[in-house]
Amino acid sequence: MMRPDSKFLGKRVFDVRRQAGRLLWEDHPVYPQEGETFRIMPVPNSGRPSALGYYQEARKNLGEQVEWDETLLASAYYGRNFIKDSGKRAADLKFYPIPDQFDENTSIVLIDDSIVRGDTTKKIVDMARNCIKAGAKKVHVRIPSPEIKNPCPYGVNMSTYEEFIANRIPDIIEREQFLRTTSLRHLSLDRLIQATGLPKEVFCTHCLDGNGPPLPKDGTIPLRTI
């Protein structure tokens, strides 16, 4: 994954991810009930830029009902968990919550960059509930990217087809129940491309929609993976 301060094709990665978060709010907002506040909580560190964009748009529309929060913390002693030969993500080692921070009238909107197998997200949702005294009534999950459905043909060790949660549990309601989240929504591929400000043709989107250039015989990758 590219660093937020890096650039590709002249576009700052941080800016693209933040814009994806803004579009995510436009397409999939969360509106608190009367007397309820909700907190935008990024999953560190990959979810932070998009969570910031989501928060900024929510704040424009809802004002002080929306608060920014980083009560879910990343361990400084645990390496990146995305690529593991075992396929196990020890989210309980990678992340830890600060418990009992908010009252029961608080709902949480978790923002992460993607969901692959779903095991990490499931653990993080439970962690977020622990930030609320007596447990959060509502934990929404918003993802600034489409569902990942296909293994990468360029050698990124992601998952087999059957391991992706979008394939394993295709029904969104059943997926929400599995993840124990109040709601789950993804940004569409068209909106993700819009966030980049670049034409779709410059990206490989095979993992998202199955489309992409054939693998060159010399093993080079001609296009950017999104």
C-alpha positions as CSV (number, residue, x, y, z in Angstrom):
1,M,0.0,0.0,0.0
2,M,1.3,3.4,-0.9
3,R,2.2,6.0,1.8
4,P,-0.3,8.8,2.1
5,D,2.3,11.4,1.3
6,S,3.4,9.7,-1.9
7,K,2.2,10.5,-5.4
8,F,1.1,8.5,-8.4
9,L,0.4,10.0,-11.8
10,G,0.7,13.5,-10.2
11,K,-2.0,12.8,-7.6
12,R,-1.3,12.9,-3.8
13,V,-2.4,9.6,-2.3
14,F,-3.7,11.3,0.9
15,D,-5.9,13.7,-1.2
16,V,-7.4,10.9,-3.2
17,R,-8.2,8.9,0.0
18,R,-9.7,11.9,1.7
19,Q,-11.8,12.7,-1.4
20,A,-13.0,9.0,-1.4
21,G,-14.2,9.6,2.2
22,R,-16.1,12.7,1.2
23,L,-17.9,10.8,-1.6
24,L,-18.5,8.0,0.8
25,W,-20.5,10.4,3.0
26,E,-22.4,11.7,0.1
27,D,-23.4,8.2,-1.0
28,H,-23.8,6.5,2.4
29,P,-24.3,9.0,5.2
30,V,-25.2,8.2,8.8
31,Y,-27.8,10.4,10.5
32,P,-27.9,10.2,14.3
33,Q,-31.3,10.2,16.1
34,E,-32.4,13.0,18.3
35,G,-30.2,13.3,21.4
36,E,-27.6,11.0,19.9
37,T,-24.1,11.9,18.9
38,F,-21.9,9.8,16.7
39,R,-18.2,9.6,16.4
40,I,-16.2,9.0,13.2
41,M,-13.5,6.5,14.2
42,P,-10.7,5.7,11.7
43,V,-9.1,2.2,11.8
44,P,-5.4,3.1,12.1
45,N,-3.6,3.9,10.1
46,S,-5.0,3.0,6.7
47,G,-8.5,4.4,7.4
48,R,-7.4,7.8,8.6
49,P,-7.4,9.9,5.4
50,S,-10.8,8.6,4.2
51,A,-12.2,9.0,7.7
52,L,-11.1,12.6,7.7
53,G,-13.0,13.2,4.5
54,Y,-16.1,11.5,5.8
55,Y,-15.9,13.5,9.0
56,Q,-15.5,16.8,7.2
57,E,-18.6,16.2,5.0
58,A,-20.6,14.9,8.0
59,R,-19.6,18.0,10.0
60,K,-20.8,20.3,7.2
61,N,-24.2,18.7,7.3
62,L,-24.7,17.8,11.0
63,G,-22.5,20.2,12.9
64,E,-21.7,19.4,16.5
65,Q,-23.6,16.1,16.5
66,V,-20.5,14.7,14.8
67,E,-17.3,14.2,16.6
68,W,-13.8,12.9,15.5
69,D,-12.4,10.2,17.7
70,E,-9.3,8.0,17.7
71,T,-10.1,5.8,20.7
72,L,-9.1,2.8,18.6
73,L,-5.3,2.7,18.7
74,A,-2.6,0.8,16.7
75,S,0.1,-1.1,18.5
76,A,3.5,0.2,17.8
77,Y,4.9,-3.3,18.2
78,Y,2.9,-5.3,15.7
79,G,3.8,-5.4,12.0
80,R,1.4,-5.0,9.1
81,N,-1.3,-7.7,9.3
82,F,-2.6,-7.6,5.8
83,I,-0.3,-10.1,4.1
84,K,0.2,-13.2,6.2
85,D,0.9,-16.7,4.8
86,S,-1.3,-18.2,7.6
87,G,-4.2,-15.9,6.6
88,K,-4.8,-15.1,10.3
89,R,-5.1,-11.5,11.3
90,A,-4.4,-11.0,15.0
91,A,-6.4,-7.8,15.3
92,D,-6.4,-8.1,19.0
93,L,-2.7,-7.7,18.9
94,K,-2.6,-5.1,16.2
95,F,-5.2,-2.8,17.6
96,Y,-6.5,-2.0,21.1
97,P,-9.4,0.2,22.3
98,I,-9.6,2.6,25.2
99,P,-12.7,1.2,26.9
100,D,-15.7,3.0,28.5
101,Q,-15.0,6.4,27.0
102,F,-18.6,7.4,25.9
103,D,-22.1,7.0,27.2
104,E,-24.8,4.8,25.7
105,N,-26.2,7.6,23.5
106,T,-23.0,7.5,21.3
107,S,-22.9,5.6,18.0
108,I,-19.7,4.9,16.1
109,V,-18.9,5.1,12.4
110,L,-15.8,3.0,11.7
111,I,-13.9,3.8,8.5
112,D,-11.3,1.4,7.2
113,D,-9.7,1.3,3.7
114,S,-11.0,-2.1,2.7
115,I,-12.4,-5.5,3.9
116,V,-10.7,-8.6,2.6
117,R,-11.6,-11.7,4.6
118,G,-13.6,-9.9,7.3
119,D,-11.9,-11.4,10.4
120,T,-10.1,-8.2,11.3
121,T,-13.3,-6.1,10.8
122,K,-15.3,-8.4,13.0
123,K,-12.8,-8.0,15.8
124,I,-12.6,-4.2,15.3
125,V,-16.4,-3.8,15.5
126,D,-16.3,-5.6,18.9
127,M,-13.4,-3.4,20.0
128,A,-15.4,-0.3,19.1
129,R,-18.3,-1.5,21.2
130,N,-16.0,-1.7,24.2
131,C,-15.4,2.1,23.9
132,I,-19.0,2.7,24.9
133,K,-20.1,2.1,28.5
134,A,-22.4,-0.9,28.6
135,G,-21.6,-1.5,24.9
136,A,-22.3,0.6,21.8
137,K,-25.9,0.3,20.5
138,K,-24.7,1.1,17.0
139,V,-21.5,0.6,15.1
140,H,-21.7,1.4,11.4
141,V,-18.9,0.5,9.0
142,R,-18.1,2.5,5.9
143,I,-15.5,1.4,3.4
144,P,-14.1,3.9,0.8
145,S,-13.5,1.2,-1.8
146,P,-15.6,-1.5,-3.5
147,E,-15.9,-5.1,-2.4
148,I,-12.8,-7.1,-3.1
149,K,-13.8,-10.2,-5.0
150,N,-10.8,-11.5,-7.0
151,P,-7.2,-12.5,-6.2
152,C,-4.5,-10.3,-7.6
153,P,-2.9,-11.7,-10.8
154,Y,0.3,-9.7,-10.1
155,G,1.5,-11.6,-7.1
156,V,0.0,-9.7,-4.2
157,N,-0.8,-12.4,-1.6
158,M,-4.3,-11.4,-0.7
159,S,-6.6,-14.4,-0.5
160,T,-8.2,-17.2,-2.6
161,Y,-11.5,-16.5,-4.3
162,E,-13.4,-18.4,-1.6
163,E,-11.8,-16.5,1.3
164,F,-13.0,-13.1,0.3
165,I,-16.0,-12.2,2.5
166,A,-17.8,-10.6,-0.4
167,N,-17.8,-14.0,-2.1
168,R,-18.2,-16.1,1.0
169,I,-21.2,-14.0,2.2
170,P,-22.6,-12.3,-0.8
171,D,-25.8,-11.1,0.9
172,I,-25.1,-7.7,2.5
173,I,-27.6,-8.3,5.4
174,E,-26.0,-11.6,6.2
175,R,-22.6,-10.0,6.0
176,E,-23.6,-7.3,8.5
177,Q,-24.8,-10.0,10.9
178,F,-21.6,-11.9,10.6
179,L,-19.5,-8.7,11.3
180,R,-21.9,-7.7,14.1
181,T,-22.3,-4.2,12.6
182,T,-25.4,-2.0,12.4
183,S,-24.8,-1.3,8.8
184,L,-22.1,-1.9,6.1
185,R,-21.6,0.2,3.0
186,H,-18.9,0.4,0.3
187,L,-18.0,3.2,-2.1
188,S,-18.7,2.1,-5.7
189,L,-15.9,1.6,-8.2
190,D,-17.2,4.6,-10.3
191,R,-17.0,6.9,-7.3
192,L,-13.6,5.6,-6.3
193,I,-12.3,6.3,-9.8
194,Q,-13.9,9.8,-9.5
195,A,-12.0,10.4,-6.3
196,T,-8.7,9.8,-8.2
197,G,-9.5,12.4,-10.9
198,L,-8.0,10.0,-13.5
199,P,-9.6,7.8,-16.2
200,K,-10.4,4.3,-15.3
201,E,-8.2,3.0,-18.1
202,V,-5.0,3.9,-16.2
203,F,-5.8,1.4,-13.4
204,C,-6.0,-2.3,-13.0
205,T,-9.2,-3.1,-11.2
206,H,-9.1,-6.8,-11.4
207,C,-9.5,-7.4,-7.7
208,L,-12.6,-5.3,-7.7
209,D,-14.5,-6.1,-10.9
210,G,-12.4,-8.8,-12.6
211,N,-11.2,-6.4,-15.3
212,G,-7.5,-5.7,-16.0
213,P,-4.8,-6.0,-18.5
214,P,-3.3,-9.5,-19.2
215,L,-0.1,-10.2,-17.4
216,P,2.8,-9.4,-19.7
217,K,5.2,-12.2,-20.6
218,D,8.1,-10.3,-19.1
219,G,6.3,-10.0,-15.7
220,T,6.1,-6.2,-15.7
221,I,3.0,-4.4,-14.5
222,P,2.1,-1.7,-17.1
223,L,-0.8,-0.1,-15.1
224,R,-1.3,1.1,-11.6
225,T,-3.3,-1.1,-9.3
226,I,-5.9,1.0,-7.6
